Amino acid sequence: MSVRTGPDTVDLADPALLRDPHGAFARMRERAPLVRAVLPDAGTPVWLATRYDDVRTVLGDTRFVNDPAHVPGTDVSGIRERLIRARGIPPEYARYLLDGILDADGDDHLRLRRLVSRAFTARRVAELRPRVEEITEGLLDRLAAAAEDGVADLMEHLAYPLPITVICELVGVPEPDRPRWREWGRTLFSMRPVEMGAVVRDMVEHIQELIARRRAAPADDLLTALIRVHDSEDGRLSDTELVTMVLTLVVAGHETTAHLIGNGTAALLAHPDQLALLRREPELMPRAVGELMRWCGPVLMARMRYAAEDVELAGVPVRRGEAVMAVLAAADRDPREFGEPDRLDITRETDGRRERHVGFGHGLHYCLGAALARQEGEVALAALLRRFPGLALAVAPEELERERQQLPGMWRLARLPLRL
């Protein structure tokens, strides 16, 4: 079943949208609560939800499911499956991108989430903080040493290495293998068709090798724990789920955090009043990281959801089987929820203990690693500002180069040259 289309249908591959997604999504948000859009290569249009309340509904209402197989009474083909296969990924490897925790619903999702959730509790993350600080200080030493004429690339020397080191240590990926994960993650998020098939194959084969090594030599890491669950008699984790879990944790655990650090640093340096305030009042750092997630978070759009039944969303009928994408970047700048939403304000009030922004999602699929990402962001930014009091952008903000992408799913810097 496909969404009705018309002359106002948005092309998500439009170069103008890819260049300025925040501006384009803002115009859509003010035009209508739901906007029709078409994904390249997928063949089936989707609804875009752009307003804050509607985005939270799509993310939190169980009538919207991640797996199209859970839409009863219809033969709904998965748009993501067609997109992935259009990128040259053969079916035997596509399942590792389609059958994991991010696409599971209901009991399956809860089963998979429980297997790893203890590694990401607030207490466990707090215990990791000294190690995160140690890694950060070492990376900042290398950042300074790598500077040429006082300029160094933050993405290369801190924003990527920090989260990939932390998540790989947590999961159990050996140090010599970690540089490959950075390149694999970059290719996956760029969705370049020429490379994706080979990259997914290499990742799966690498994880299978890691599993074999850990079976022979168990360690105190998450991979060993997952192998024990897989090898137990109750069958709580299949072969595919084990590989997919590792792939998801490592890629999602470093790509988004790397660009939170990169986008956040660039935003602060482009707003000297906010930077000066944060230097004067470093205790504002947790609130600042939350505001940076709202204002320039790395994830622009959430994963596809499907209406499991006929639903009315913002007064618009969404038919059973139709696809909906929640635009997080539009919701987080919705003037219906945030005063002066386009202004970066690190003193912005929170709603008690509730996180108002939806940069980490909402509902059952709320980001499992949110506490770890926040901590890494806080540690990285605090140490960076402390170590380099004269820190500045080496180019004008409008000259910063963004990663090229096929769809406006992520807001990613290719490089972040800083004058130390």
Salt bridges, closest charged atoms under 4 A:
GLU30 OE2 - ARG29 NE 2.69
GLU30 OE1 - ARG336 NH2 2.99
ASP41 OD2 - ARG87 NH1 2.34
ASP61 OD2 - ARG63 NH2 2.72
GLU81 OE2 - ARG85 NH1 2.86
ASP103 OD2 - ARG80 NH1 3.04
ASP103 OD2 - ARG303 NH2 2.72
ASP105 OD2 - HIS70 ND1 2.85
ASP108 OD1 - ARG111 NH2 3.44
GLU127 OE2 - ARG123 NE 3.61
GLU127 OE1 - ARG124 NH1 3.91
GLU133 OE2 - ARG129 NE 3.50
GLU134 OE1 - ARG131 NH1 2.99
GLU137 OE2 - ARG386 NH2 2.37
GLU137 OE1 - ARG387 NH1 2.69
ASP141 OD1 - ARG387 NH2 2.56
GLU156 OE1 - ARG182 NH1 3.18
GLU169 OE2 - ARG131 NH2 2.50
ASP177 OD1 - ARG180 NH2 3.03
ASP177 OD2 - HIS206 NE2 3.83
ASP177 OD2 - ARG213 NH2 3.62
GLU183 OE2 - ARG186 NH1 4.00
GLU195 OE2 - ARG192 NE 2.69
ASP202 OD1 - ARG201 NH2 3.29
ASP221 OD2 - ARG214 NE 2.65
ASP231 OD1 - ARG215 NH2 2.84
ASP231 OD1 - HIS230 ND1 2.73
ASP234 OD2 - ARG236 NE 2.92
ASP239 OD1 - HIS230 NE2 2.39
GLU241 OE2 - ARG111 NH2 2.68
GLU255 OE1 - HIS259 NE2 3.49
GLU255 OE1 - ARG412 NE 3.47
GLU291 OE1 - ARG294 NE 2.87
GLU291 OE1 - ARG348 NE 3.14
GLU322 OE2 - ARG4 NH1 2.46
ASP334 OD1 - ARG336 NH1 2.70
GLU337 OE2 - ARG356 NE 3.31
GLU340 OE1 - ARG343 NE 3.38
ASP342 OD1 - ARG333 NH1 3.51
ASP345 OD2 - ARG343 NH2 3.46
GLU349 OE2 - ARG287 NH1 3.78
ASP351 OD2 - ARG354 NH2 2.94
GLU355 OE2 - HIS357 NE2 3.39
GLU355 OE2 - ARG374 NH1 2.78
GLU378 OE1 - ARG129 NH2 3.71
GLU401 OE1 - ARG415 NH2 2.21
GLU403 OE2 - ARG186 NE 3.29
